[in-house]
Amino acid sequence: MFNWSFFNKYKISGAVDARFISSYEDYLLRLCGKDLLPNPRNAKHGIFHNYRPWEYDKVYQYGEFNSNDAVLDAGAMHTYFCIYLAQFVKKIEVVDNFYWAKREYLKTEKLMSPEEWIQYVEQKGMGKIHGGDADIAHLPYESNTFDKVLCVSTIEHVLEDHRGIQELARVLKKNGKLLLTTEFNFFFERKYCEQDNSFLRVYNLNLLKELIRASHLKLVSPLLVEKINLRRYRKHANAFVCLEK
């Protein structure tokens, strides 16, 4: 039976482990070098443009990754944590449905195309990374396939979020972990909406409880929230939970 008392023991935790940040940045600098800077096509961003140190720190801390792990990084387009993580695990599937890649944003920000992004992470992943096109709500994997599933700042962009988290849970092996971050405010929700061209929702505490209940997974971490001012202001920030099958 799920114990909701965990949600009464949330933790405001804006800190990031400096040792992790140093390790992450040094590794990517050595491996990717000049690619961290704007590329020769006069692109506005290098591969650090979507850098999410708070989220990656929590995922790394609670993931307990090891050399036998098969990992799914879902909704990963234009992120590069998988490259760093590849040194610790057996293999990683990195997927996205590339829905928002059709927006003008991709051109105006001069970002990699889906094909270029897949090629890049596969090239840097020491043969352990495989990229592909997959929708979180309809994953093309057998049940009980992955030891760890990452869903970092993605579920809030999924229209069928309950179906999505059930799919993420389905492909987890028994005792596997789902490491989830999302947009959060304790009190004020924001519904998913395509009309404003953001495809973004913000979970309040009740909606996040409903999402986790729909997964049928066990909460094995406190609810970690990045910023303290969420108690008083109509703002949102990052939240993290670790769930286990």
N, C-alpha and C positions, 0 to 999 in steps of 0.2 A: 504494500500500500504506500502510495506516495506521501511523503511527510512535508506538508506545506509550511511547517514551522521554519524551514530553511529560509523562506522568503521574509521572515521576521528578523532574520539575522544577516541582512544584506551588509555589504561592506563598501564604503566609499574608498576607492583605491586608485588614486591617480598616479601613483609611483610606477616607474618602470625600472627594471633591474639594469643598472649601468653595465654590468658584465655581459649581459645578453646583447645590449645595444652595441657595445664595442665589438663583440664577436660577430654579430650580424653584419655590421657595416664593414669591418675589416675583411671578412670573407668575400663579400660582394665586390669590394674594391679590388681585391687581388684577382678575383675570377672574371669580373666584368670590366674593370678598368674604365676606359674613356666612355663606355656605354652608359655610365651613371650620369653623364653630362648630356646636354642636347646633342642630338646626332647630326651627321653631315647634311641631312636634308632640311636643316634649319628648324628642326622640331623644337617646340617650346619646352618639352620635358625630356629628361632622361628616365631611366628605369626606377629612380627613387621618387617619381612624382606621386605614386600611389602608396607610398611608404606609410605603414600603420603600426608604429612602434608599440603603442599601448596594447592593441589587439594581439600582435604577434608575441609579445612578451607573455601574455596570459596563456595563449595557445601553447607556447613552448613549455611554460612552467607546468601546466596541468596535463599536457599531452603524454609525457613520459615516453617519448619515442625511442624505439630500439631498432636494431639492424634487421629484425625479422618482420617489421611492420609493412603492411600494404596500406597505403593512404589514398584517400580521395580528397582533393581540394576542389570544392564545388562553388561555382560562381567566381572563378579566379582570374578572369580576363584583366590584363594590365596590372597584375600583381606578380611579385617575384619571390615571395617567401618560400615557394616550392624549391627554388634553386638552393637556398640555404639549407632547407630541411632534407634535401636529397642526400647529404653527406651522412645522415644518421639513420636512414630507413632503407628498406629493400626496394620499394618502388612507389611511385606516386602517379595517380591519374589526375590531371588538371583539366577541368571542363568548365564550359560556359555555354549558354544558349545563344550568346552574341546578339541578343535582341536589341540592346541599346547601341550596339556597334553600327546600326543602320542610321543613327541620328547624325545630324550635322556636326555634333560635338566632336566626333572622331576626326573630322577634317579640320575643323577650326583649331583644335588643340594639337593637330599634327601627331597623332598617336599611331602606333602600329596597327595594322589591320589584324583581324583574327588569325589569318594564316601566318603573318609575320611573327605575331606573339607566340603562337604554338611552336614555330620553328626555333625561335630564340630560346625559350625555356627548355625545349628538348635538347638543343645544342649544349646548353650550360649545365644540364642535369646529370652528367656522367653516365648516360645510358639508363638512368633510373626513372626519368620523367617521360610520360606519354600524354600529349594533349589531344583534346577532341571537343566536338560539339555535342552537348547533352543538356537537357532541361532538368532542373532539380525535381520538378513534379513528375517526371517520366524518365527515370534513370535507366540506362541500357545495361545494367549489371545484374547478375544473379544475386539472390538474397545471401546474406552472410559472407560477403566478399572481402570487406575491409576491416582492418584492425582499428583504424582511426579515420574519422571523417571530419574535415574542416569546412565550416561555413562561416566565413569572415565577412561581416558587413554586406550580406547578400540576401538573407531571408526577408528583409524589409522591402526588397524589390520584387518579390515573388507574389504574383496575384493569388495563386492557390497555396498560401503559406502552410496550412495544415496538411495538405496533401504533400507538399514539399518536405516537411519535416518527417512525415511518415515514410517517405521514400529514402531519406537519409538514414533513418533508423532501420529500414528494411535491409539495406546493403551492409549494415554493420554486422560483424561477427559477434557471437555471445561474448560478453565482457568487454566488447569494444567501446570506444569513447567517441561521442560527438562533441566537438569543441565549437561553440556557437557564440558569435558576437552580433550585436544588432543595435539599431537606434532605439533609445529608451528615454522615457520620462516617467517618474513614479505615478503621476496623476493625469497628465494630459496626453491623450492619444492623437494620432493623425492617421486617417484612413488612406489606404493605397489609392492612388488616383493617377490615371494616365493623361487626363486633360491638361494638367499643369506641366506635362512633359518631364516629370521627375520620377515617376513610378515608385514613390517612396511612401512607406508607412512608418509611424513611430509607435512602439508598443508602450502602453502603460503597464502597471504591475499586474492588473487583472488579465489583460490580453497576453502578457508573457506567460502567466500561469496557464492560460488556456492552450497556448502554443505547446508548452512542455507537456501538458496533460495529453494532448493529441499525439505526441510522439511515443507514448507508452514506455519511455525510458526513465531511468532513475537519476535524480539530481544528486551529484556527488561533489559539488562545490558550493560555496556560498554564491549568492548573486553579487558579482562585482560590478560596481558602477564607477565610471571615471571621474565624475565631477559632483561636488557636494551641493551646488546651487540648484540642483533639480528639485529639491524639496520646496523651493519657494518661487521659482520662476518658470514661465512657460517656455522652457528650452529643452533640448534633448542632447544626449551625449551617448557614448558607447557603454554597452553593458555586456558582460560575459557570463556564460554558464557552461559547465562541463556535465554532460549527461552520459550515462552508462547503460548498456544493454544487459 
